[in-house]
């Protein structure tokens, strides 16, 4: 029995070329009789491709039945396929679109087993927008923990460095030299506790601080 290879209705270049290619592959590489068919008149682009490469336009296919064996390419949406496609034996579905549902096979087992090498689209990875300032010792103490958490949960990180001093001018942020002594003391205690907890050494009284964070921010952005 000759396998019918076809794509969707109103065939574009994909649904015109793919049946031709896969039918050729079945005939030449699998030694399996197959023929390309179309579910309508190809669009102008597809007709140009057929003409440009001197390819015969496949015959039209009105419908399929219980005695037909089929390979479906470039779609898995039953609304785009012959009305009786679920009565036929579908051996392969080769597609790059989202799974639509509704397409059935006669399987399982024996000659009716369906082999479906369908290409599933990648889901967009969840993302953390990480706003930080290289100037802050708390950024340093965060270490690699954010990266470890993101890796564990399959999340991407978008690094967004910013100039805290510049933002602070518009948000009521109080620069460290202008804070009350009690807050300065508590900050040092907090940094010491976090340093000991995460196991990262820190110099609580750096000789050159604060520094200009802009070079570091621009380097990170350009990396």
GINOR-V215842 format. One record per pair of residues at least 4 apart in sequence whose C-alpha atoms are under 6 Angstrom apart, sorted by the first residue. I is the first residue (numbers start at 1). J is the second residue. D is the distance in Angstrom with one decimal. If there is no record, write none. Layout:
((I J D) (I J D))
This chain:
((2 33 4.8) (2 34 4.9) (3 34 4.4) (3 69 5.1) (3 70 5.3) (4 34 5.9) (4 35 5.3) (4 70 4.7) (5 19 5.2) (5 36 4.8) (5 37 5.9) (5 70 5.8) (5 71 4.7) (5 72 6.0) (6 19 5.2) (6 37 5.1) (6 38 5.8) (6 72 5.4) (7 15 4.7) (7 72 5.7) (7 73 4.7) (7 74 5.5) (8 80 5.0) (8 81 5.6) (9 39 4.8) (9 40 5.8) (9 80 5.3) (10 40 5.3) (11 15 5.0) (11 16 5.8) (11 42 4.9) (12 42 5.8) (12 43 5.5) (12 46 5.7) (13 17 5.8) (13 46 4.3) (14 18 5.7) (15 74 5.9) (18 22 6.0) (19 23 5.8) (19 36 4.8) (20 36 5.1) (23 34 5.1) (23 35 5.3) (23 36 5.6) (24 28 5.9) (25 29 5.2) (26 30 4.9) (26 32 5.2) (27 31 4.8) (27 32 4.9) (27 33 5.3) (27 34 6.0) (36 58 5.7) (37 58 5.0) (37 59 5.3) (37 60 5.7) (37 61 5.9) (38 60 4.7) (38 61 5.8) (39 60 5.7) (39 61 5.4) (42 46 5.7) (48 52 5.8) (50 54 5.8) (50 55 4.8) (63 82 5.0) (64 84 5.8) (64 85 5.9) (65 87 5.6) (65 88 5.1) (66 87 5.0) (66 88 4.6) (68 88 5.3) (69 89 4.7) (69 90 5.9) (70 90 4.8) (71 90 5.8) (71 91 5.8) (71 92 4.9) (71 93 6.0) (72 93 4.8) (73 93 5.8) (73 94 4.7) (73 95 5.6) (74 95 4.5) (75 95 5.5) (77 100 5.5) (78 103 5.9) (86 104 5.4) (90 105 5.8) (91 114 4.5) (91 115 5.5) (92 115 5.0) (92 116 4.8) (93 116 5.0) (94 117 5.9) (94 118 5.0) (95 118 5.3) (95 119 5.9) (96 119 5.0) (106 112 5.8) (107 112 4.7) (107 113 4.7) (108 113 4.9) (109 113 4.9) (126 155 5.1) (127 155 5.5) (127 156 4.7) (127 157 5.6) (128 157 4.8) (128 158 6.0) (129 158 4.9) (130 158 5.9) (130 159 5.1) (130 160 5.6) (131 160 4.7) (131 161 5.6) (132 161 4.9) (133 161 5.3) (133 162 5.4) (135 213 5.7) (150 154 5.8) (150 155 4.7) (161 217 5.3) (164 168 5.8) (168 172 5.9) (168 173 4.4) (191 195 6.0) (195 199 5.8) (195 200 5.2))
